[in-house]
Structures are given as C-alpha cells and as structure tokens.
Amino acid sequence: MIYTILGLLSMGGLIFAFYAHANARRTYIQYSQVPSKKGITGKKLTKAFLKEFGAENVGVEEIGGILTDHYDPRKKVIRLSKEVSSGKSLAAIGIAAHESGHAVQHIQEYLPFRVRARMAPIIKTLSLVSIPIGLIGFIFEPMLINITALLLISFILFYVVTLPVEFDASSRALALLENKHYLDEGELEKINKVLVAAAFTYIAGTLILILRFLRLFLSRKR
C-alpha cells in the first residue's frame, strides 16, 4: 500500500513540477509583452537599485539565452539576459529587480544567502557525480545506493536553503519597486505574478527531490 501511495505522490509531484515550470514560462511570456508605462529598462533599474544601496562595485553584464538571469556572488556581478537588460516590459523589470534583491542580500549579509553561496559550488560538483553513482549502485553495489541517498539529502538541504533566499529576494524586489515609484498603479501586482510563478518552480524542485529520496529509501529497505 505504501508503495502505491508513494507512486501516486510521485506522479502528482511530477505533474505539479511540469505545471510550475510551464506556468512560470507562460507568465513570463505574457508579461514580457506588457510594457512598463514609465519605460525604464531592466539594466537601468538594476543600476538604480545598486546605487541606492551603495553597491556601485557590483557589476551588471548582459548574457545570452532566455531566463538565464542570475547574480554571481563570487564575482559580484548581476548577469541579465538581453530581453531583461534592454527590455522595458513588466517581466523584465520584475526579473531585474529580483536579481538586484540577491545583490542586496549579499551586501547585507543575509544569512540564508551566505549559506546557499557556500553550498552552491559543492552541490554543483555533487550533481555531476550523482547520476552515474545512482545507476551503478542499483546494478552493482548497494553501498553506492546509500551514497546516492546522501547526495539527495544534500540536494534537498540546498533547495530548503534556496527557498527563503528566493522568496526574500522577490520581497525585496517588490518593496524597492513600490517605494521608489518605478511603476504605475496595478503594475506591481502583475510583476508579483511573474515572481510568484518563478518561486513555485523551486517548491516543485524541492518536492521532487523529497519524493525521489523516499522512493530510494523504500527501495533500499525492500
């Protein structure tokens, strides 16, 4: 019975993850076609936020791809995709503000951000070895399954730390946008939809990892 329930939960988790990612992309596309009435670009907004917090030493670079925007704490650089950097849409403003929120977290030494930044390179390395170890473990050596379980626990912890970092960055973004009056009435609510949709992809990722761990744990027990 427990395997049936876990199977149903896993299927539900996969559906939720698919929906979360599809909804995030749909919401981004929808509001990337809605221009901000005040016409500020994502790059200009980012630089204004950095100046506000005395963080002119944080760089702003343009990179290729779609939804590749991120803040690099090691090099203190906010990297914005072309659509966000030069874009004037509500989606571009929301994403630029969100990444600026990460830079502010770094400047203000927000604890979950510091923990996540220290974990990130380790998790990146572990992710490269987790799949082959898991496959070999199921075929040859039960001990490797245990190692895979430990890797999954590490990934789950990373996602658990990531959740407050992402939600806090969005909260900071919305507060900055509202206080500095970069938007007209009603636009902040639309940007919030973009940020919430993106945040749900992290919740979905956490759920999938937890379900994977439970399946692995029960398979090991069996």
MARGU-684494 format. One line per field, with one value per atom (N, C-alpha, C): chain; x, y, z; residue number from 1; residue in one letter. Coordinates in steps of 0.1 Angstrom, whole numbers, plus 5000, padded with zeros to 4 digits. Layout:
ch: [A	...]
c1: [X	...]
c2: [Y	...]
c3: [Z	...]
i: [NUM	...]
aa: [A	...]
//
This chain:
ch: [A	A	A	A	A	A	A	A	A	A	A	A	A	A	A	A	A	A	A	A	A	A	A	A	A	A	A	A	A	A	A	A	A	A	A	A	A	A	A	A	A	A	A	A	A	A	A	A	A	A	A	A	A	A	A	A	A	A	A	A	A	A	A	A	A	A	A	A	A	A	A	A	A	A	A	A	A	A	A	A	A	A	A	A	A	A	A	A	A	A	A	A	A	A	A	A	A	A	A	A	A	A	A	A	A	A	A	A	A	A	A	A	A	A	A	A	A	A	A	A	A	A	A	A	A	A	A	A	A	A	A	A	A	A	A	A	A	A	A	A	A	A	A	A	A	A	A	A	A	A	A	A	A	A	A	A	A	A	A	A	A	A	A	A	A	A	A	A	A	A	A	A	A	A	A	A	A	A	A	A	A	A	A	A	A	A	A	A	A	A	A	A	A	A	A	A	A	A	A	A	A	A	A	A	A	A	A	A	A	A	A	A	A	A	A	A	A	A	A	A	A	A	A	A	A	A	A	A	A	A	A	A	A	A	A	A	A	A	A	A	A	A	A	A	A	A	A	A	A	A	A	A	A	A	A	A	A	A	A	A	A	A	A	A	A	A	A	A	A	A	A	A	A	A	A	A	A	A	A	A	A	A	A	A	A	A	A	A	A	A	A	A	A	A	A	A	A	A	A	A	A	A	A	A	A	A	A	A	A	A	A	A	A	A	A	A	A	A	A	A	A	A	A	A	A	A	A	A	A	A	A	A	A	A	A	A	A	A	A	A	A	A	A	A	A	A	A	A	A	A	A	A	A	A	A	A	A	A	A	A	A	A	A	A	A	A	A	A	A	A	A	A	A	A	A	A	A	A	A	A	A	A	A	A	A	A	A	A	A	A	A	A	A	A	A	A	A	A	A	A	A	A	A	A	A	A	A	A	A	A	A	A	A	A	A	A	A	A	A	A	A	A	A	A	A	A	A	A	A	A	A	A	A	A	A	A	A	A	A	A	A	A	A	A	A	A	A	A	A	A	A	A	A	A	A	A	A	A	A	A	A	A	A	A	A	A	A	A	A	A	A	A	A	A	A	A	A	A	A	A	A	A	A	A	A	A	A	A	A	A	A	A	A	A	A	A	A	A	A	A	A	A	A	A	A	A	A	A	A	A	A	A	A	A	A	A	A	A	A	A	A	A	A	A	A	A	A	A	A	A	A	A	A	A	A	A	A	A	A	A	A	A	A	A	A	A	A	A	A	A	A	A	A	A	A	A	A	A	A	A	A	A	A	A	A	A	A	A	A	A	A	A	A	A	A	A	A	A	A	A	A	A	A	A	A	A	A	A	A	A	A	A	A	A	A	A	A	A	A	A	A	A	A	A	A	A	A	A	A	A	A	A	A	A	A	A	A	A	A	A	A	A	A	A	A	A	A	A	A	A	A	A	A	A	A	A	A	A	A	A	A	A	A	A	A	A	A	A	A	A	A	A	A	A	A	A	A	A	A	A	A	A	A	A	A	A]
c1: [5008	5000	5009	5019	5028	5035	5038	5044	5034	5022	5011	5009	5009	5007	5019	5031	5043	5043	5039	5038	5029	5017	5007	5013	5019	5025	5036	5044	5055	5049	5038	5031	5026	5019	5014	5025	5036	5048	5053	5054	5058	5049	5036	5026	5027	5029	5030	5042	5054	5066	5064	5058	5056	5047	5037	5028	5035	5043	5050	5060	5067	5077	5069	5058	5051	5044	5039	5032	5042	5054	5064	5068	5069	5073	5061	5049	5037	5036	5037	5036	5047	5059	5070	5067	5063	5060	5048	5038	5026	5030	5038	5041	5054	5061	5072	5067	5054	5047	5039	5040	5033	5044	5045	5055	5052	5062	5060	5057	5047	5043	5054	5063	5073	5086	5086	5096	5110	5113	5126	5131	5143	5149	5153	5155	5159	5173	5182	5196	5196	5188	5188	5182	5172	5166	5176	5183	5193	5204	5209	5219	5214	5201	5195	5194	5190	5189	5203	5213	5226	5232	5229	5233	5226	5213	5205	5212	5218	5224	5239	5244	5258	5267	5261	5268	5272	5278	5283	5294	5300	5311	5305	5292	5285	5283	5289	5288	5274	5271	5259	5263	5261	5265	5254	5255	5244	5249	5240	5244	5234	5237	5227	5217	5208	5198	5186	5176	5163	5162	5158	5157	5170	5181	5195	5199	5191	5195	5198	5209	5214	5224	5226	5236	5247	5259	5271	5278	5277	5283	5298	5304	5319	5325	5319	5324	5317	5306	5298	5293	5286	5281	5266	5258	5244	5244	5241	5240	5226	5223	5209	5209	5199	5197	5193	5195	5193	5179	5169	5155	5152	5159	5157	5166	5178	5187	5182	5178	5173	5158	5151	5137	5130	5118	5111	5097	5096	5084	5083	5071	5069	5077	5078	5086	5100	5106	5120	5123	5114	5116	5115	5106	5105	5117	5122	5134	5146	5148	5159	5159	5147	5146	5149	5144	5147	5162	5169	5184	5191	5185	5191	5188	5177	5174	5185	5190	5201	5213	5216	5228	5227	5215	5213	5215	5210	5212	5226	5234	5249	5255	5251	5257	5253	5240	5236	5238	5246	5250	5238	5228	5216	5220	5218	5223	5220	5207	5204	5211	5213	5221	5235	5241	5255	5257	5247	5248	5247	5237	5235	5247	5253	5265	5277	5278	5289	5286	5273	5269	5269	5267	5264	5276	5288	5299	5300	5297	5298	5287	5275	5263	5265	5271	5273	5282	5292	5302	5295	5287	5280	5270	5263	5253	5259	5272	5278	5281	5282	5285	5273	5262	5251	5244	5242	5235	5243	5256	5263	5265	5266	5267	5254	5243	5230	5227	5231	5229	5238	5251	5260	5255	5250	5246	5235	5225	5214	5218	5228	5232	5242	5252	5263	5264	5263	5267	5257	5251	5241	5247	5260	5266	5265	5266	5265	5251	5241	5227	5227	5234	5234	5241	5251	5258	5249	5241	5231	5221	5217	5207	5213	5226	5232	5233	5236	5236	5222	5212	5198	5195	5200	5198	5205	5217	5224	5217	5211	5203	5191	5184	5172	5175	5186	5190	5194	5200	5203	5190	5180	5168	5160	5161	5154	5160	5174	5180	5177	5175	5173	5159	5149	5136	5135	5140	5139	5147	5158	5166	5158	5151	5144	5131	5124	5112	5117	5127	5132	5137	5143	5148	5136	5125	5113	5106	5106	5100	5108	5121	5130	5127	5126	5123	5110	5100	5087	5087	5094	5095	5102	5113	5121	5113	5106	5097	5086	5080	5069	5074	5085	5089	5095	5101	5108	5099	5087	5076	5081	5087	5091	5079	5068	5057	5044	5035	5022	5013	5001	4992	4988	4988	4984	4995	5006	5018	5025	5026	5033	5026	5013	5006	5009	5011	5014	5028	5037	5051	5052	5043	5043	5039	5030	5026	5038	5047	5059	5068	5070	5079	5074	5061	5055	5055	5053	5053	5067	5077	5091	5095	5090	5092	5087	5075	5069	5077	5086	5095	5105	5109	5118	5110	5098	5090	5088	5085	5083	5096	5108	5120	5123	5120	5122	5113	5101	5091	5096	5101	5106	5117	5126	5138	5134	5125	5120	5113	5105	5099	5109	5119	5130	5137	5140	5146	5138	5125	5116	5115	5115	5114	5127	5139	5151	5153	5148	5148	5140	5128	5119	5124	5130	5136	5148	5156	5167	5163	5152	5146	5141	5135	5129	5140]
c2: [4988	5000	5013	5012	5024	5027	5017	5019	5025	5020	5026	5041	5044	5058	5067	5061	5069	5071	5060	5061	5072	5073	5083	5097	5098	5111	5115	5105	5108	5114	5107	5111	5125	5128	5141	5151	5148	5157	5161	5151	5153	5162	5160	5169	5183	5184	5197	5205	5197	5203	5208	5199	5203	5215	5216	5227	5240	5239	5250	5256	5248	5253	5258	5252	5257	5270	5271	5283	5295	5292	5302	5308	5299	5303	5311	5305	5312	5326	5327	5340	5350	5345	5353	5358	5349	5353	5364	5361	5370	5384	5386	5399	5405	5397	5402	5410	5409	5416	5428	5430	5442	5452	5463	5473	5481	5485	5494	5508	5514	5527	5538	5536	5546	5543	5531	5528	5527	5522	5520	5506	5505	5492	5484	5471	5463	5467	5470	5474	5487	5496	5509	5508	5500	5497	5491	5481	5474	5484	5492	5502	5512	5515	5525	5518	5506	5499	5497	5494	5492	5505	5516	5529	5533	5529	5532	5525	5514	5506	5508	5517	5520	5508	5501	5489	5491	5503	5505	5495	5489	5479	5466	5464	5453	5455	5447	5449	5444	5449	5444	5440	5428	5423	5417	5418	5412	5398	5388	5375	5370	5359	5353	5344	5339	5330	5337	5328	5333	5328	5336	5333	5327	5333	5330	5340	5348	5359	5353	5359	5354	5364	5363	5371	5361	5365	5357	5364	5357	5363	5363	5353	5352	5364	5368	5379	5392	5392	5403	5410	5401	5406	5401	5410	5406	5404	5393	5390	5389	5397	5398	5394	5386	5382	5395	5394	5406	5411	5402	5406	5414	5410	5417	5430	5429	5440	5453	5451	5462	5463	5453	5453	5462	5467	5476	5470	5457	5450	5448	5445	5442	5430	5420	5408	5411	5419	5423	5431	5440	5448	5439	5430	5421	5412	5407	5398	5406	5418	5426	5430	5434	5437	5425	5414	5401	5399	5400	5397	5408	5420	5431	5428	5421	5417	5407	5399	5389	5397	5407	5415	5422	5427	5434	5424	5412	5401	5399	5399	5397	5409	5421	5433	5433	5429	5430	5417	5408	5395	5387	5386	5378	5364	5358	5345	5334	5332	5321	5322	5335	5337	5333	5336	5333	5317	5311	5296	5290	5295	5290	5292	5304	5307	5298	5294	5284	5270	5267	5253	5251	5262	5261	5254	5258	5250	5236	5233	5219	5211	5216	5210	5208	5218	5217	5205	5203	5192	5178	5178	5166	5162	5172	5169	5162	5164	5158	5143	5139	5125	5117	5124	5117	5107	5111	5102	5089	5090	5077	5069	5075	5067	5060	5067	5060	5049	5050	5039	5027	5030	5019	5012	5020	5015	5005	5008	4999	4986	4986	4974	4966	4972	4965	4965	4977	4978	4986	4979	4986	4998	4997	5008	5021	5020	5032	5038	5029	5035	5044	5039	5048	5061	5061	5073	5082	5076	5084	5090	5083	5088	5100	5099	5111	5123	5120	5131	5137	5129	5135	5144	5139	5147	5161	5160	5173	5182	5177	5185	5190	5182	5187	5198	5197	5208	5221	5219	5230	5238	5230	5236	5242	5236	5241	5255	5256	5269	5279	5274	5283	5289	5282	5287	5301	5302	5316	5326	5322	5332	5337	5328	5333	5341	5337	5344	5358	5358	5371	5381	5375	5384	5390	5382	5388	5398	5396	5405	5419	5418	5430	5437	5429	5435	5443	5437	5443	5456	5455	5467	5478	5475	5485	5492	5484	5489	5498	5494	5502	5515	5514	5526	5536	5532	5542	5546	5541	5546	5544	5533	5530	5525	5522	5516	5525	5523	5529	5519	5524	5516	5503	5492	5479	5471	5478	5471	5462	5466	5459	5445	5444	5432	5422	5427	5419	5413	5422	5417	5407	5408	5398	5385	5384	5372	5365	5373	5367	5361	5368	5364	5352	5351	5340	5328	5329	5318	5312	5320	5316	5309	5314	5308	5294	5291	5278	5267	5271	5261	5256	5264	5259	5250	5253	5245	5231	5231	5219	5211	5217	5210	5204	5211	5205	5193	5194	5183	5170	5172	5161	5154	5162	5156	5148	5153	5146	5133	5133	5121	5111	5116	5107	5100	5108	5102	5092	5094	5084	5072	5073	5061	5053	5060	5053	5046	5053	5048	5035	5035	5024	5012	5016	5005	4999	5007	5001	4992	4996	4988	4975	4976	4963	4954]
c3: [5000	5000	5000	5008	5009	4996	4988	4975	4965	4966	4958	4961	4973	4977	4973	4975	4971	4956	4948	4934	4929	4936	4933	4936	4948	4951	4942	4937	4927	4914	4910	4898	4899	4911	4914	4915	4921	4921	4907	4899	4885	4878	4880	4873	4878	4892	4898	4893	4891	4887	4872	4864	4850	4849	4857	4857	4862	4872	4878	4868	4861	4850	4838	4834	4823	4826	4839	4843	4844	4849	4850	4837	4827	4813	4807	4809	4803	4809	4822	4829	4824	4823	4818	4804	4795	4781	4781	4789	4789	4793	4804	4809	4802	4794	4786	4775	4772	4761	4766	4779	4785	4789	4782	4785	4798	4805	4817	4812	4819	4814	4816	4825	4827	4819	4812	4802	4807	4819	4824	4820	4816	4812	4824	4823	4834	4838	4829	4833	4840	4836	4842	4856	4858	4871	4880	4875	4883	4889	4880	4884	4894	4892	4902	4916	4916	4929	4935	4927	4933	4939	4932	4936	4949	4950	4962	4975	4973	4984	4985	4977	4978	4973	4962	4957	4943	4940	4926	4922	4932	4929	4923	4924	4918	4903	4894	4880	4874	4863	4855	4841	4838	4825	4817	4804	4795	4790	4791	4786	4777	4770	4760	4767	4759	4764	4769	4773	4778	4793	4802	4816	4822	4817	4822	4832	4837	4846	4860	4865	4878	4884	4897	4904	4908	4904	4908	4920	4932	4944	4944	4937	4937	4929	4918	4911	4913	4921	4924	4911	4903	4890	4889	4884	4881	4866	4861	4847	4842	4833	4827	4813	4809	4795	4787	4774	4766	4767	4768	4769	4782	4792	4805	4806	4801	4802	4795	4782	4774	4773	4779	4779	4788	4785	4793	4797	4796	4800	4815	4819	4834	4838	4829	4832	4834	4825	4825	4838	4842	4854	4866	4867	4878	4880	4869	4870	4874	4868	4871	4886	4891	4905	4914	4910	4918	4919	4908	4908	4916	4916	4924	4939	4942	4955	4960	4952	4956	4959	4951	4953	4967	4970	4983	4994	4992	5002	5005	4995	4996	5004	5000	5007	5022	5025	5038	5046	5040	5046	5052	5043	5047	5049	5060	5064	5054	5051	5041	5028	5024	5011	5013	5024	5027	5027	5033	5034	5020	5013	4999	4990	4991	4983	4986	4999	5003	4998	4998	4994	4978	4971	4956	4949	4951	4943	4947	4959	4964	4957	4958	4952	4937	4930	4916	4913	4921	4919	4922	4932	4936	4926	4919	4909	4897	4895	4883	4885	4898	4900	4905	4908	4915	4905	4893	4884	4881	4877	4875	4887	4899	4911	4914	4911	4913	4904	4892	4882	4885	4888	4892	4905	4914	4927	4926	4917	4915	4909	4901	4893	4901	4907	4913	4928	4934	4948	4957	4966	4975	4982	4985	4993	4985	4971	4963	4963	4966	4968	4980	4990	5002	5000	4991	4988	4980	4971	4963	4973	4983	4993	5000	5003	5010	5000	4988	4978	4977	4977	4976	4988	5000	5012	5010	5005	5003	4993	4983	4973	4980	4988	4995	5004	5012	5021	5013	5001	4993	4988	4984	4980	4992	5003	5015	5019	5017	5020	5008	4996	4985	4985	4991	4991	4998	5011	5017	5009	5003	4996	4984	4977	4965	4969	4979	4984	4989	4997	5002	4991	4981	4970	4963	4961	4955	4964	4977	4986	4986	4985	4984	4971	4960	4947	4947	4952	4953	4962	4973	4982	4975	4968	4962	4950	4943	4932	4937	4948	4954	4960	4968	4975	4966	4955	4946	4934	4934	4924	4910	4907	4893	4885	4891	4884	4886	4877	4878	4886	4889	4897	4889	4896	4891	4885	4882	4876	4886	4898	4909	4910	4910	4912	4900	4888	4877	4878	4882	4884	4895	4905	4916	4911	4901	4895	4888	4881	4875	4885	4896	4907	4914	4917	4924	4915	4902	4893	4893	4893	4893	4906	4917	4930	4931	4925	4926	4919	4910	4904	4914	4923	4934	4944	4947	4955	4949	4936	4928	4928	4926	4927	4940	4951	4964	4966	4962	4963	4955	4943	4935	4942	4947	4954	4966	4974	4986	4982	4971	4967	4961	4955	4950	4961	4972	4983	4990	4991	4998	4990	4976	4968	4969	4970	4971	4985	4995	5009	5010	5004	5005	4996	4985	4976	4983	4991	4998	5009	5016	5027	5021	5010	5004	4999]
i: [1	1	1	2	2	2	3	3	3	4	4	4	5	5	5	6	6	6	7	7	7	8	8	8	9	9	9	10	10	10	11	11	11	12	12	12	13	13	13	14	14	14	15	15	15	16	16	16	17	17	17	18	18	18	19	19	19	20	20	20	21	21	21	22	22	22	23	23	23	24	24	24	25	25	25	26	26	26	27	27	27	28	28	28	29	29	29	30	30	30	31	31	31	32	32	32	33	33	33	34	34	34	35	35	35	36	36	36	37	37	37	38	38	38	39	39	39	40	40	40	41	41	41	42	42	42	43	43	43	44	44	44	45	45	45	46	46	46	47	47	47	48	48	48	49	49	49	50	50	50	51	51	51	52	52	52	53	53	53	54	54	54	55	55	55	56	56	56	57	57	57	58	58	58	59	59	59	60	60	60	61	61	61	62	62	62	63	63	63	64	64	64	65	65	65	66	66	66	67	67	67	68	68	68	69	69	69	70	70	70	71	71	71	72	72	72	73	73	73	74	74	74	75	75	75	76	76	76	77	77	77	78	78	78	79	79	79	80	80	80	81	81	81	82	82	82	83	83	83	84	84	84	85	85	85	86	86	86	87	87	87	88	88	88	89	89	89	90	90	90	91	91	91	92	92	92	93	93	93	94	94	94	95	95	95	96	96	96	97	97	97	98	98	98	99	99	99	100	100	100	101	101	101	102	102	102	103	103	103	104	104	104	105	105	105	106	106	106	107	107	107	108	108	108	109	109	109	110	110	110	111	111	111	112	112	112	113	113	113	114	114	114	115	115	115	116	116	116	117	117	117	118	118	118	119	119	119	120	120	120	121	121	121	122	122	122	123	123	123	124	124	124	125	125	125	126	126	126	127	127	127	128	128	128	129	129	129	130	130	130	131	131	131	132	132	132	133	133	133	134	134	134	135	135	135	136	136	136	137	137	137	138	138	138	139	139	139	140	140	140	141	141	141	142	142	142	143	143	143	144	144	144	145	145	145	146	146	146	147	147	147	148	148	148	149	149	149	150	150	150	151	151	151	152	152	152	153	153	153	154	154	154	155	155	155	156	156	156	157	157	157	158	158	158	159	159	159	160	160	160	161	161	161	162	162	162	163	163	163	164	164	164	165	165	165	166	166	166	167	167	167	168	168	168	169	169	169	170	170	170	171	171	171	172	172	172	173	173	173	174	174	174	175	175	175	176	176	176	177	177	177	178	178	178	179	179	179	180	180	180	181	181	181	182	182	182	183	183	183	184	184	184	185	185	185	186	186	186	187	187	187	188	188	188	189	189	189	190	190	190	191	191	191	192	192	192	193	193	193	194	194	194	195	195	195	196	196	196	197	197	197	198	198	198	199	199	199	200	200	200	201	201	201	202	202	202	203	203	203	204	204	204	205	205	205	206	206	206	207	207	207	208	208	208	209	209	209	210	210	210	211	211	211	212	212	212	213	213	213	214	214	214	215	215	215	216	216	216	217	217	217	218	218	218	219	219	219	220	220	220	221	221	221	222	222	222]
aa: [M	M	M	I	I	I	Y	Y	Y	T	T	T	I	I	I	L	L	L	G	G	G	L	L	L	L	L	L	S	S	S	M	M	M	G	G	G	G	G	G	L	L	L	I	I	I	F	F	F	A	A	A	F	F	F	Y	Y	Y	A	A	A	H	H	H	A	A	A	N	N	N	A	A	A	R	R	R	R	R	R	T	T	T	Y	Y	Y	I	I	I	Q	Q	Q	Y	Y	Y	S	S	S	Q	Q	Q	V	V	V	P	P	P	S	S	S	K	K	K	K	K	K	G	G	G	I	I	I	T	T	T	G	G	G	K	K	K	K	K	K	L	L	L	T	T	T	K	K	K	A	A	A	F	F	F	L	L	L	K	K	K	E	E	E	F	F	F	G	G	G	A	A	A	E	E	E	N	N	N	V	V	V	G	G	G	V	V	V	E	E	E	E	E	E	I	I	I	G	G	G	G	G	G	I	I	I	L	L	L	T	T	T	D	D	D	H	H	H	Y	Y	Y	D	D	D	P	P	P	R	R	R	K	K	K	K	K	K	V	V	V	I	I	I	R	R	R	L	L	L	S	S	S	K	K	K	E	E	E	V	V	V	S	S	S	S	S	S	G	G	G	K	K	K	S	S	S	L	L	L	A	A	A	A	A	A	I	I	I	G	G	G	I	I	I	A	A	A	A	A	A	H	H	H	E	E	E	S	S	S	G	G	G	H	H	H	A	A	A	V	V	V	Q	Q	Q	H	H	H	I	I	I	Q	Q	Q	E	E	E	Y	Y	Y	L	L	L	P	P	P	F	F	F	R	R	R	V	V	V	R	R	R	A	A	A	R	R	R	M	M	M	A	A	A	P	P	P	I	I	I	I	I	I	K	K	K	T	T	T	L	L	L	S	S	S	L	L	L	V	V	V	S	S	S	I	I	I	P	P	P	I	I	I	G	G	G	L	L	L	I	I	I	G	G	G	F	F	F	I	I	I	F	F	F	E	E	E	P	P	P	M	M	M	L	L	L	I	I	I	N	N	N	I	I	I	T	T	T	A	A	A	L	L	L	L	L	L	L	L	L	I	I	I	S	S	S	F	F	F	I	I	I	L	L	L	F	F	F	Y	Y	Y	V	V	V	V	V	V	T	T	T	L	L	L	P	P	P	V	V	V	E	E	E	F	F	F	D	D	D	A	A	A	S	S	S	S	S	S	R	R	R	A	A	A	L	L	L	A	A	A	L	L	L	L	L	L	E	E	E	N	N	N	K	K	K	H	H	H	Y	Y	Y	L	L	L	D	D	D	E	E	E	G	G	G	E	E	E	L	L	L	E	E	E	K	K	K	I	I	I	N	N	N	K	K	K	V	V	V	L	L	L	V	V	V	A	A	A	A	A	A	A	A	A	F	F	F	T	T	T	Y	Y	Y	I	I	I	A	A	A	G	G	G	T	T	T	L	L	L	I	I	I	L	L	L	I	I	I	L	L	L	R	R	R	F	F	F	L	L	L	R	R	R	L	L	L	F	F	F	L	L	L	S	S	S	R	R	R	K	K	K	R	R	R]
//
